[in-house]
Amino acid sequence: MSTENTGVAQERAIRVMVVDDHPMWRDAVARDLSESGFEVVATAGDGPQAVRRAKAVTPDVLVLDLNLPGMPGVQVCKELVGSHPGLRVLVLSASGEHADVLEAVKSGATGYLLKSASTQELTEAVRSTAVGDPVFTPGLAGLVLGEYRRLASDPAPAASDEPKAPQLTERETEVLRLVAKGLSYKQIAERLVISHRTVQNHVQNTLGKLQLHNRVELVRYAIERGLDDV
């Protein structure tokens, strides 16, 4: 009964949930995404509601505002990414404050977009976020890479608990090195002449071997070992 093929698998609509405490804005974003071909599976207007509904509907991408009643957006992000590592979070915020951006990334967000973004920028950001590529409003990407490097210079208590460094394959190490340099999965695929999905598989395997949960931790691991300078 299986009619599965690669084309069909890739055509599945990306499941999105929109979280914002302003009903008109929330509805407008949900409508724009729906009209762009995404499947909007739920919306929420406060932090606790967002956590409950996201756990129930398991979206591919959570489009999340930071300023929420009941529970701040970064806490929502931390709780959901911690319990569902496959979930991607795109923060859509009015704030471009560096502290807010860094806090969101450290809590597990894949990307950060300002609310001044156009509908086209938002839809492209959601598509990129769904496959794990980091997306940032222009000017913020450099800030985040700088923070990765700063984090790498801090002591990492988890590393001392590891009796032995896990063995990565040559290709996994190569992919990890390019992730640490800030390349997107698409750019890595082009550089190594492999498919986007193969890059994703290498990253997922590496996360599993290193017992890490997201790209932030992965980049930190790579920079700590000097892989970004090679």
Phi, psi and chi 1 to 4 in degrees:
 res  aa     phi    psi   chi1   chi2   chi3   chi4
   1 MET       -   -3.7 -159.3  164.0  133.9      -
   2 SER   -80.3  119.6  173.3      -      -      -
   3 THR  -111.2   22.3   56.6      -      -      -
   4 GLU   -67.5  136.1 -135.4  179.9   79.6      -
   5 ASN  -147.7  169.6   62.9   53.8      -      -
   6 THR   -58.4  -42.8  -49.6      -      -      -
   7 GLY   -58.4  -46.4      -      -      -      -
   8 VAL   -63.5  -44.7  172.2      -      -      -
   9 ALA   -60.1  -38.9      -      -      -      -
  10 GLN   -77.2  -17.6  -71.5  178.2  -19.7      -
  11 GLU   -83.9   -8.0  -74.4  -55.4  -50.3      -
  12 ARG   -58.8  131.5 -178.7 -178.8   76.7   81.5
  13 ALA   -63.9  140.1      -      -      -      -
  14 ILE   -72.6  128.1  -63.7  167.2      -      -
  15 ARG   -87.7  122.7  -67.3  161.6   50.2   80.5
  16 VAL  -124.1  144.1 -178.0      -      -      -
  17 MET  -123.3  136.5  177.5  172.8  165.6      -
  18 VAL  -111.6  127.4  179.4      -      -      -
  19 VAL  -122.8  117.1 -178.5      -      -      -
  20 ASP  -160.0  144.2 -163.9  -71.3      -      -
  21 ASP   -86.2   -5.0   63.6  -30.0      -      -
  22 HIS   -98.4  109.9  -68.1   95.0      -      -
  23 PRO   -55.2  -42.9  -23.2   32.0      -      -
  24 MET   -66.7  -42.5  -76.0  178.6   64.8      -
  25 TRP   -65.6  -45.0  174.9  -94.2      -      -
  26 ARG   -58.8  -46.2 -175.7  173.4   67.8 -121.4
  27 ASP   -65.8  -37.9  -67.8  -12.4      -      -
  28 ALA   -66.2  -43.1      -      -      -      -
  29 VAL   -64.6  -44.4  170.4      -      -      -
  30 ALA   -61.7  -41.3      -      -      -      -
  31 ARG   -66.0  -45.0 -175.5  179.3   62.4 -112.3
  32 ASP   -60.1  -43.2  -74.5  -13.4      -      -
  33 LEU   -67.4  -40.8  -69.3  174.6      -      -
  34 SER   -62.7  -43.4 -173.9      -      -      -
  35 GLU   -68.4  -20.0  -71.9  173.2   -3.7      -
  36 SER   -90.6    5.8  -61.9      -      -      -
  37 GLY   101.1    2.2      -      -      -      -
  38 PHE   -84.8  155.3  -62.4   98.4      -      -
  39 GLU   -98.9  105.2 -176.9 -174.5   -8.6      -
  40 VAL   -82.5  106.9  178.5      -      -      -
  41 VAL   -89.8  -17.6  -67.3      -      -      -
  42 ALA  -170.4  162.0      -      -      -      -
  43 THR  -134.7  162.8   61.9      -      -      -
  44 ALA  -151.7  153.0      -      -      -      -
  45 GLY  -115.0   -3.3      -      -      -      -
  46 ASP  -147.7  169.7   61.8   52.5      -      -
  47 GLY   -60.8  -56.4      -      -      -      -
  48 PRO   -58.9  -40.0  -25.9   34.9      -      -
  49 GLN   -64.0  -38.8 -175.8 -178.0   62.6      -
  50 ALA   -61.8  -44.8      -      -      -      -
  51 VAL   -63.4  -47.1  171.6      -      -      -
  52 ARG   -60.6  -50.2  -77.4 -162.8  -50.8  -86.2
  53 ARG   -69.3  -38.6  -69.8 -171.8  179.6  172.2
  54 ALA   -63.8  -38.9      -      -      -      -
  55 LYS   -67.3  -30.2  -74.1 -178.8  176.8  178.8
  56 ALA   -78.2  -39.5      -      -      -      -
  57 VAL  -102.4  -11.3  -59.8      -      -      -
  58 THR    40.9   71.8   59.1      -      -      -
  59 PRO   -71.9  163.8   28.2  -34.1      -      -
  60 ASP   -77.4  -39.9  -60.9  -46.4      -      -
  61 VAL  -131.8  133.5  177.6      -      -      -
  62 LEU  -105.6  117.1 -172.1   70.8      -      -
  63 VAL   -93.0  111.6  177.2      -      -      -
  64 LEU  -124.8  128.0  176.6   70.5      -      -
  65 ASP   -83.2  152.7 -172.4   22.2      -      -
  66 LEU   -87.3  -33.5  -68.4 -178.9      -      -
  67 ASN   -91.1   89.5 -168.2   14.3      -      -
  68 LEU  -122.2  144.0  -62.7  171.9      -      -
  69 PRO   -72.5  150.8   20.1  -26.1      -      -
  70 GLY    88.0  -37.7      -      -      -      -
  71 MET  -167.0  126.3 -179.5 -170.5  -66.7      -
  72 PRO   -62.8  153.8   16.9  -24.4      -      -
  73 GLY   -57.3  -38.0      -      -      -      -
  74 VAL   -63.8  -34.0  -71.4      -      -      -
  75 GLN   -71.1  -38.7 -171.2   57.8   41.3      -
  76 VAL   -58.6  -47.3  171.1      -      -      -
  77 CYS   -60.0  -49.1 -178.2      -      -      -
  78 LYS   -59.5  -45.3 -159.1  175.0  -69.0 -176.7
  79 GLU   -67.0  -43.1 -174.4  161.1  -25.8      -
  80 LEU   -74.1  -42.5  -71.5  173.3      -      -
  81 VAL   -67.4  -34.4  171.4      -      -      -
  82 GLY   -64.1  -37.0      -      -      -      -
  83 SER   -94.8  -18.9   56.7      -      -      -
  84 HIS  -133.8   79.4  -62.4   81.4      -      -
  85 PRO   -57.7  -22.1  -20.9   31.4      -      -
  86 GLY   -78.4  -12.5      -      -      -      -
  87 LEU   -72.4  135.6  172.8   68.7      -      -
  88 ARG  -105.5  138.4  -48.4  -66.8 -173.7 -168.4
  89 VAL  -118.8  124.7  177.9      -      -      -
  90 LEU  -110.6  112.8  173.5   65.4      -      -
  91 VAL   -78.3  131.6  170.1      -      -      -
  92 LEU  -122.3  101.7 -175.5   60.4      -      -
  93 SER  -131.1  155.7  173.3      -      -      -
  94 ALA   -81.1  -15.9      -      -      -      -
  95 SER   -92.1  128.5  168.6      -      -      -
  96 GLY  -107.0   14.5      -      -      -      -
  97 GLU   -61.3  133.0  -68.0  -66.3  -39.8      -
  98 HIS   -56.7  -39.6  -71.7 -176.2      -      -
  99 ALA   -61.6  -40.5      -      -      -      -
 100 ASP   -66.7  -41.7  -70.6  -24.3      -      -
 101 VAL   -62.2  -48.7  178.7      -      -      -
 102 LEU   -65.9  -38.1  -64.5  178.0      -      -
 103 GLU   -64.5  -39.8 -163.1  175.9    0.0      -
 104 ALA   -63.9  -44.7      -      -      -      -
 105 VAL   -63.8  -42.7  170.8      -      -      -
 106 LYS   -67.1  -24.0  -77.4 -172.2  -88.7 -169.5
 107 SER   -83.8   -4.2   69.6      -      -      -
 108 GLY   115.8    3.2      -      -      -      -
 109 ALA   -67.2  140.0      -      -      -      -
 110 THR   -82.8  -32.6  -58.4      -      -      -
 111 GLY  -147.6  169.4      -      -      -      -
 112 TYR  -146.9  118.0 -164.9  106.9      -      -
 113 LEU  -124.8  140.4 -153.3   60.4      -      -
 114 LEU   -82.0  152.7  -65.8 -179.0      -      -
 115 LYS   -68.8   -9.0  -74.6 -173.7  172.2  179.6
 116 SER   -78.3   -4.3   54.8      -      -      -
 117 ALA   -64.2  151.0      -      -      -      -
 118 SER   -78.8  166.5   66.3      -      -      -
 119 THR   -60.3  -39.3  -60.0      -      -      -
 120 GLN   -64.1  -42.7 -175.9 -178.3  -12.1      -
 121 GLU   -62.3  -39.4  -73.2  171.2  -34.8      -
 122 LEU   -65.3  -46.9  173.4   61.7      -      -
 123 THR   -65.2  -38.9   54.8      -      -      -
 124 GLU   -65.9  -38.3  -73.8  172.8    0.1      -
 125 ALA   -64.9  -40.1      -      -      -      -
 126 VAL   -65.4  -41.6  171.6      -      -      -
 127 ARG   -62.9  -44.2  -75.5 -165.1 -178.2   92.2
 128 SER   -65.5  -42.4  -65.1      -      -      -
 129 THR   -61.6  -38.3  -59.4      -      -      -
 130 ALA   -60.0  -30.8      -      -      -      -
 131 VAL   -99.0    8.6  -64.2      -      -      -
 132 GLY    91.3    5.0      -      -      -      -
 133 ASP   -80.9  132.6  -81.9  -14.3      -      -
 134 PRO   -70.6  138.3   24.9  -30.7      -      -
 135 VAL  -129.6  127.7  179.7      -      -      -
 136 PHE  -135.9  144.2  -64.8   97.6      -      -
 137 THR   -54.9  136.4  -69.2      -      -      -
 138 PRO   -46.0  133.5  -29.4   34.3      -      -
 139 GLY   101.6  -20.3      -      -      -      -
 140 LEU   -95.3  -22.0  -62.2 -179.6      -      -
 141 ALA   -62.0  -42.7      -      -      -      -
 142 GLY   -63.4  -38.2      -      -      -      -
 143 LEU   -60.8  -43.4  167.2   77.1      -      -
 144 VAL   -68.3  -41.6  173.8      -      -      -
 145 LEU   -62.6  -37.6  -95.3  176.0      -      -
 146 GLY   -62.6  -37.2      -      -      -      -
 147 GLU   -70.2  -36.8  178.5   64.5    5.0      -
 148 TYR   -54.9  -44.4  -76.0  154.1      -      -
 149 ARG   -67.8  -39.2  -67.5  176.1 -174.8  -78.9
 150 ARG   -64.1  -43.5 -169.0 -163.9   66.8   74.4
 151 LEU   -59.8  -37.8  -79.6  173.0      -      -
 152 ALA   -66.0  -24.8      -      -      -      -
 153 SER   -84.2  -12.1   66.9      -      -      -
 154 ASP   -78.6  154.8  -70.1  -13.7      -      -
 155 PRO   -63.1  140.4    2.6   -3.8      -      -
 156 ALA  -113.9   97.9      -      -      -      -
 157 PRO   -59.3  -31.3    7.5  -13.2      -      -
 158 ALA   -62.5  -33.4      -      -      -      -
 159 ALA   -62.2  -35.9      -      -      -      -
 160 SER   -71.1  -18.4   60.8      -      -      -
 161 ASP   -80.5  -15.9  -63.3  -23.1      -      -
 162 GLU   -82.5  117.0  -64.9  171.0   10.2      -
 163 PRO   -65.8  -32.2   18.6  -24.7      -      -
 164 LYS  -150.1  138.6 -163.8  173.2  167.0 -170.7
 165 ALA   -65.2  132.2      -      -      -      -
 166 PRO   -64.7  149.7  -11.2   23.9      -      -
 167 GLN   -85.6  116.8  -77.7  -64.5  113.3      -
 168 LEU  -100.3  148.2  -61.1 -179.6      -      -
 169 THR   -72.3  167.2   66.1      -      -      -
 170 GLU   -60.2  -41.3 -165.0  174.7  -34.6      -
 171 ARG   -69.8  -38.8 -178.1   45.2   64.8   92.2
 172 GLU   -62.3  -40.5  -75.4  166.5   -8.2      -
 173 THR   -64.9  -39.6  -56.3      -      -      -
 174 GLU   -63.1  -45.1 -157.4  171.0    6.4      -
 175 VAL   -64.1  -44.0  169.4      -      -      -
 176 LEU   -59.3  -40.6  178.5   57.1      -      -
 177 ARG   -61.7  -41.9 -174.9  177.2  -65.7  124.5
 178 LEU   -73.1  -33.8  -65.0  174.5      -      -
 179 VAL   -61.4  -42.6  168.2      -      -      -
 180 ALA   -64.9  -26.6      -      -      -      -
 181 LYS   -81.1   -3.0  -72.9  176.5 -177.8  -73.4
 182 GLY    92.4   10.5      -      -      -      -
 183 LEU   -75.3  146.2  -87.6   66.9      -      -
 184 SER   -76.8  165.3   70.3      -      -      -
 185 TYR   -60.4  -37.0  -67.5  169.1      -      -
 186 LYS   -63.7  -44.0 -177.4  172.2 -177.8  -72.6
 187 GLN   -65.4  -38.2  -70.2  169.3  -38.6      -
 188 ILE   -64.6  -42.5  -65.9  171.3      -      -
 189 ALA   -59.8  -43.5      -      -      -      -
 190 GLU   -66.7  -41.3  -71.8  169.1   -3.5      -
 191 ARG   -64.1  -40.7  175.7   82.3   64.1   90.8
 192 LEU   -95.0   -1.1  -59.9  179.6      -      -
 193 VAL    54.6   51.8 -160.4      -      -      -
 194 ILE  -132.7  171.0   56.1  178.2      -      -
 195 SER   -78.8  158.0   73.2      -      -      -
 196 HIS   -57.4  -42.2 -170.4  -72.8      -      -
 197 ARG   -65.0  -35.7 -173.3  167.4  -64.1  -81.0
 198 THR   -64.5  -40.0  -59.2      -      -      -
 199 VAL   -61.4  -46.4  174.1      -      -      -
 200 GLN   -57.5  -43.6  -76.8 -179.5  -90.9      -
 201 ASN   -62.4  -42.1  -70.3  -19.9      -      -
 202 HIS   -61.9  -42.3  -76.4  -48.7      -      -
 203 VAL   -65.0  -44.7  170.6      -      -      -
 204 GLN   -62.1  -42.2  -74.7  -53.6  120.0      -
 205 ASN   -62.4  -41.0  -69.7  -19.1      -      -
 206 THR   -66.8  -42.4  -56.5      -      -      -
 207 LEU   -57.5  -44.0  -74.6  170.3      -      -
 208 GLY   -64.0  -46.0      -      -      -      -
 209 LYS   -63.4  -38.8  -75.8 -176.9  179.3 -180.0
 210 LEU   -88.8   -2.5  -59.3  177.7      -      -
 211 GLN    56.1   45.1  -64.3 -174.2  -51.4      -
 212 LEU  -108.3  164.6  -58.3  175.3      -      -
 213 HIS  -111.9  -24.2  -57.7   97.6      -      -
 214 ASN  -155.7  179.1   53.7   48.9      -      -
 215 ARG   -63.7  -35.1 -169.6 -177.3  176.1  110.1
 216 VAL   -59.1  -48.4  177.5      -      -      -
 217 GLU   -65.4  -35.5  -66.4  178.7    4.3      -
 218 LEU   -66.0  -44.8 -166.5   62.8      -      -
 219 VAL   -65.7  -40.0  173.2      -      -      -
 220 ARG   -60.1  -44.9  175.4  176.6  177.0  168.6
 221 TYR   -58.3  -45.3  175.8   92.3      -      -
 222 ALA   -66.6  -42.8      -      -      -      -
 223 ILE   -67.4  -37.8  -66.5  174.6      -      -
 224 GLU   -57.3  -31.1  -80.3  171.4   -6.9      -
 225 ARG   -98.5    9.8  -77.2  148.1 -174.0   81.0
 226 GLY    72.2   17.8      -      -      -      -
 227 LEU   -71.7  -20.5  -68.3  175.7      -      -
 228 ASP   -77.3  -13.1   59.7  -41.9      -      -
 229 ASP   -96.7   -5.5  -65.8  -33.8      -      -
 230 VAL   -79.4      -  179.2      -      -      -
